[in-house]
Amino acid sequence: MAENLSCNGSLVQILFLSISLNVLLLSGILPCPFCPVSSRQAPVAPPPEPSPASSAMMPLRPEKGQPGARMVAPAATTARSVPPTQPKAPVQPPAPTSDAAECLGDPRTIFVDLGANCGNSYEYFLRDFVHNPTVAYLFEFHPELIGEYLDPLAKRDKRVVLIKAAAYTRDGTVDVYLDSRHEKPGQIPCVAQKKARNPHGVNSLFKGFKRGRASALISAAAVDLVAWMRRHLCAKDKVYMKMDVEGAEYMLIDAMMTAGVQCLVDEYFIEFHKQPTEVTVGGKPMSNVEASMTMRQELAKCGPVKDWF
């Protein structure tokens, strides 16, 4: 009886060990030495560490200790963000001056007289060319001509704007030479016709002009002609310009052509003088004859160029 119990106990232990071994083999805890290789469970490799570049693409994970409570975004990368470009403010055009505002109105008829003398050239234009100008700008630097003739003319004719200065290549003052022949007020009549002698004779920027007549030195106000044209003349205006400035026409026209404002004038009346004999056009020295031909050709692209007396 005792032997049977001992035998039965051994069988129970063997059966328990066999079941336990099968459980361990089936669960994969112990390798199966006699199973086919393909049926063995391969060891599970740990997941690779995510790179900073790929971490931005990883799905959000529950925060530790609070599963499913809220999602935590991956850590920010160290790359510096570029601030957005701010749009540039639109450039505002400069406020127009009173002269520029005139260009917004109707076209005007303008007469510009460089070397107005006593005003006889203005009277001549009123009679034969420009019968009813909107405005007439008269340039003259001779103090006696201004006092005797032009100030009274401007009071009589409200279209006249008197500019008591020499047309020049800059603003400021300039040395000028007046006719040395003295005359009494009214001695030479102010006649609006060709070949008539002007009162107070020859006045120039060049000493000794016209056989030494221009010799009495004074300092006169000067106006930059190019800048003045840009302020006062509009492209749609009809502009006539008479230029009789005793030799200064070469420097003035050269400045106008260099600045590109010559076509603000529609019709020119010019006296090209024989002095100075050598001038500069566009930085190139040339004789006054060659210079006058070159200037006529360029100005003719803007409109008629006529001889003044």
C-alpha positions in Angstrom: 0.0 0.0 0.0 2.8 2.3 0.9 4.6 1.5 -2.3 1.6 2.3 -4.4 1.2 5.7 -2.7 4.9 6.5 -3.3 4.6 5.6 -7.0 1.5 7.6 -7.5 3.2 10.7 -5.9 6.1 10.4 -8.3 3.7 10.3 -11.3 1.9 13.4 -10.1 5.2 15.3 -9.7 6.3 14.2 -13.2 2.9 15.2 -14.7 3.1 18.7 -12.9 6.7 19.3 -14.2 5.6 18.3 -17.8 2.7 20.7 -17.7 4.9 23.5 -16.3 7.6 22.9 -19.0 5.0 23.0 -21.8 3.6 26.3 -20.4 7.1 27.8 -20.4 7.8 26.5 -23.9 4.5 27.8 -25.3 4.9 31.2 -23.7 8.4 31.6 -25.2 10.1 32.0 -21.9 12.3 28.9 -22.5 13.6 28.1 -26.0 12.5 24.9 -27.6 15.6 22.8 -28.4 13.8 20.3 -30.6 11.3 22.7 -32.3 12.0 23.9 -36.0 13.9 27.1 -36.2 11.1 29.0 -38.0 8.7 28.3 -35.2 11.0 29.8 -32.6 10.0 33.4 -31.4 12.5 36.0 -32.5 13.7 38.3 -29.8 11.9 41.7 -29.9 14.4 44.5 -30.6 14.0 47.8 -28.7 12.5 50.7 -30.7 15.1 53.1 -32.1 15.7 56.5 -30.5 13.8 59.1 -32.6 16.0 61.8 -34.2 15.3 65.5 -33.6 14.2 65.9 -37.3 11.7 62.9 -37.1 10.5 63.8 -33.6 8.5 66.7 -35.1 6.5 64.2 -37.1 5.9 61.8 -34.2 2.3 61.5 -33.0 1.5 63.1 -29.6 1.8 60.8 -26.5 -0.1 60.8 -23.3 1.8 62.5 -20.5 3.4 60.2 -18.0 1.2 59.5 -15.0 -2.0 60.6 -16.7 -2.7 58.1 -19.4 -5.1 59.6 -22.0 -5.6 62.8 -19.9 -3.9 65.2 -22.3 -1.5 65.1 -25.1 2.1 66.4 -24.9 3.7 67.9 -28.0 7.3 66.8 -28.9 10.1 69.0 -27.8 10.9 72.0 -30.0 14.0 71.7 -32.2 16.9 74.0 -31.9 16.6 75.5 -35.4 16.1 79.3 -35.3 12.9 80.5 -36.8 13.1 83.4 -39.4 10.8 86.3 -38.6 8.2 87.1 -41.3 9.2 89.9 -43.6 7.4 93.1 -42.8 5.7 94.7 -45.8 7.2 98.1 -46.9 5.1 101.1 -46.4 4.1 102.7 -49.8 6.3 105.7 -50.8 4.2 108.8 -50.6 4.8 111.3 -53.4 6.0 114.8 -52.3 3.4 117.3 -51.7 3.1 119.5 -54.8 4.2 123.1 -54.6 1.9 125.9 -55.7 3.6 125.9 -59.1 3.3 122.1 -59.5 -0.4 122.4 -58.7 -0.9 124.7 -61.6 0.0 121.7 -63.9 -3.2 120.0 -62.7 -5.3 122.8 -64.3 -5.9 123.8 -67.9 -3.0 124.2 -70.3 -1.5 127.7 -70.3 0.1 129.9 -72.9 3.4 131.2 -71.4 6.0 133.7 -72.7 9.5 133.6 -71.1 11.7 136.6 -71.9 15.4 136.1 -71.1 16.9 139.6 -71.4 13.7 141.6 -71.3 15.4 145.0 -71.4 12.7 147.7 -71.3 9.9 145.3 -72.2 9.9 146.0 -75.9 10.3 142.3 -76.9 7.2 141.5 -74.8 5.3 144.2 -76.6 6.6 142.9 -79.9 5.4 139.3 -79.1 1.9 140.6 -78.0 1.5 142.2 -81.4 2.9 139.6 -83.7 3.0 136.2 -82.0 1.4 135.6 -78.7 -1.7 137.8 -78.5 -3.1 136.8 -75.2 -0.7 134.8 -73.0 -1.8 133.4 -69.6 1.4 134.7 -68.0 4.7 136.4 -69.1 7.9 135.9 -67.1 10.4 138.7 -67.8 14.0 138.3 -66.7 16.2 141.5 -66.3 19.0 142.4 -64.0 19.7 146.0 -65.0 18.5 148.2 -62.1 17.7 151.3 -64.3 15.7 149.2 -66.8 13.8 147.7 -64.0 13.0 151.0 -62.3 12.3 153.1 -65.5 10.4 150.6 -67.6 9.6 147.1 -66.2 8.1 148.0 -62.8 5.6 150.3 -64.4 4.9 147.6 -67.1 4.2 145.0 -64.4 1.8 147.4 -62.7 -0.1 148.0 -65.9 -0.2 144.4 -67.2 -1.1 141.8 -64.5 0.0 139.0 -66.8 3.6 140.1 -66.3 5.8 138.5 -63.6 9.0 140.4 -63.3 12.1 138.4 -62.2 14.8 140.9 -61.3 17.7 138.6 -61.9 20.0 137.2 -64.5 19.1 133.8 -65.9 22.1 131.6 -64.9 23.3 128.1 -64.1 22.9 128.4 -60.4 21.0 130.5 -57.8 22.8 133.3 -55.9 24.7 136.3 -57.3 26.8 136.8 -60.4 29.1 139.6 -61.7 27.6 141.4 -64.7 28.8 144.2 -66.9 26.6 147.1 -67.8 26.9 149.4 -70.8 29.4 152.2 -70.0 27.5 154.7 -72.1 25.5 156.8 -69.7 22.1 158.1 -70.8 19.3 160.0 -69.3 16.0 158.3 -68.4 13.9 158.2 -71.5 16.8 159.3 -73.8 16.4 156.1 -75.9 12.8 155.2 -76.5 11.5 151.7 -75.8 10.4 150.7 -79.3 8.8 147.3 -80.0 10.3 146.7 -83.4 13.3 145.1 -85.1 16.7 146.8 -85.4 15.8 149.4 -82.8 18.4 150.3 -80.2 17.6 149.2 -76.7 17.7 151.7 -73.9 20.8 151.5 -71.7 22.7 149.6 -74.5 24.6 146.3 -74.0 24.6 144.4 -70.7 26.3 141.1 -70.4 27.9 138.4 -68.2 31.1 138.9 -70.2 33.4 141.9 -69.7 34.1 143.9 -72.8 31.2 142.4 -74.7 30.2 144.3 -78.0 33.5 146.2 -78.6 34.1 147.0 -75.0 30.7 148.5 -74.2 29.9 146.1 -71.4 32.4 147.3 -68.8 30.6 148.7 -65.7 30.8 145.9 -63.1 28.0 145.3 -60.7 26.8 142.2 -58.7 23.3 141.0 -59.7 20.9 138.3 -58.4 21.1 135.0 -60.4 18.4 132.4 -60.9 19.1 128.8 -61.9 17.2 128.6 -65.2 16.9 124.8 -65.3 15.5 124.6 -61.8 13.2 127.5 -62.5 11.9 125.8 -65.6 11.1 122.6 -63.7 9.2 124.6 -61.1 7.2 126.9 -63.4 6.7 125.1 -66.8 4.4 122.2 -67.5 4.7 119.8 -70.4 1.1 120.5 -71.5 1.7 124.3 -71.6 2.4 126.2 -74.8 5.7 127.9 -74.0 7.5 130.5 -76.1 11.0 131.5 -75.1 12.9 134.5 -76.3 16.7 134.5 -75.5 18.8 137.6 -76.0 21.4 137.4 -73.2 24.5 138.7 -74.9 26.7 135.6 -75.2 25.2 133.7 -72.2 22.9 131.7 -74.5 25.6 129.0 -75.0 25.9 128.1 -71.3 22.2 128.3 -70.7 21.2 126.1 -73.6 24.0 123.7 -72.8 22.6 123.4 -69.2 19.1 122.9 -70.5 20.2 120.2 -72.9 22.3 118.4 -70.2 19.3 118.4 -67.8 16.9 117.4 -70.5 14.4 120.3 -70.0 14.7 121.9 -73.4 11.5 120.4 -74.7 9.5 122.2 -71.9 9.6 125.0 -74.5 7.6 124.7 -77.7 9.1 127.5 -79.7 12.4 129.4 -79.4 13.5 132.8 -80.5 17.3 133.1 -80.1 20.1 135.5 -81.0 23.3 133.5 -81.2 26.2 136.0 -80.7 29.7 135.9 -82.0 31.1 136.1 -78.5 32.5 134.1 -76.8 34.3 132.5 -79.7 35.0 129.2 -77.9 32.3 127.5 -75.9 31.5 124.0 -74.4 28.6 121.8 -75.4 28.1 118.6 -73.5 31.6 118.8 -72.1 33.1 119.1 -75.6 34.9 122.4 -76.6 33.9 123.8 -79.9 33.6 127.1 -81.8 30.5 129.3 -81.3 29.5 128.6 -84.9 29.6 124.8 -84.4 27.9 125.2 -81.1 25.0 127.2 -82.5 24.5 124.7 -85.3 24.5 121.8 -82.8 22.1 123.6 -80.5 19.7 124.5 -83.2 19.5 120.9 -84.3 18.7 119.7 -80.8 16.2 122.4 -80.0 14.5 121.8 -83.4 13.5 118.4 -82.1 11.2 120.2 -79.6 9.7 122.8 -82.0 10.6 125.7 -84.2 13.8 127.6 -83.6 13.8 131.2 -85.0 16.4 133.9 -85.1 15.8 136.8 -82.8 16.7 140.0 -84.7 
